[in-house]
Amino acid sequence: MADSVELILDAFRKAGKPLKAGEAADMAGVDTKEAGKIIKKLQEEGRLISPKRCFYGLP
């Protein structure tokens, strides 16, 4: 899962804009459900923010 976390974070870095969980999953090549869990965890850690409903991005 640690590799998946980095893949998700890289997807947000490359996008340079807020993404939906599904978009981040597609860019990272990760299952959508797994991406959702990773995004939730990263949000709790303060490594991702949600600027608007259903969108996530780097702080």
C-alpha positions in Angstrom: 0.0 0.0 0.0 2.9 2.3 0.6 3.7 2.2 -3.1 0.1 3.1 -3.9 0.2 6.1 -1.6 3.2 7.5 -3.5 1.4 6.8 -6.8 -1.6 8.7 -5.6 0.5 11.6 -4.4 2.4 11.7 -7.7 -1.0 11.8 -9.6 -1.9 15.0 -7.6 1.5 16.5 -8.2 1.4 15.9 -11.9 -2.2 17.1 -12.2 -1.4 20.4 -10.5 -5.1 20.9 -9.7 -7.8 19.3 -7.5 -9.0 15.9 -8.7 -11.8 13.5 -7.9 -10.9 10.2 -6.3 -11.6 8.3 -9.5 -9.5 10.6 -11.6 -6.5 10.2 -9.2 -7.0 6.4 -9.3 -7.0 6.4 -13.1 -3.9 8.5 -13.3 -2.1 6.4 -10.7 -3.3 3.0 -12.1 -4.8 2.1 -8.7 -8.2 0.6 -8.0 -10.8 3.3 -7.3 -11.8 1.8 -3.9 -8.2 1.6 -2.8 -7.6 5.1 -3.9 -10.6 6.3 -1.9 -9.1 4.7 1.2 -5.7 6.2 0.6 -7.1 9.7 0.0 -9.1 9.5 3.2 -6.0 8.5 5.1 -3.9 11.2 3.5 -6.6 13.8 4.3 -6.5 12.7 8.0 -2.8 13.1 8.0 -3.1 16.6 6.4 -1.2 15.6 3.2 -4.3 16.2 1.1 -7.1 18.8 1.4 -10.6 19.0 -0.1 -11.1 22.5 -1.6 -14.6 21.6 -2.7 -16.9 18.6 -2.3 -15.6 15.4 -3.9 -12.4 17.0 -5.1 -9.0 16.6 -3.4 -5.6 18.3 -3.8 -2.3 19.0 -2.3 -2.3 21.7 0.5 
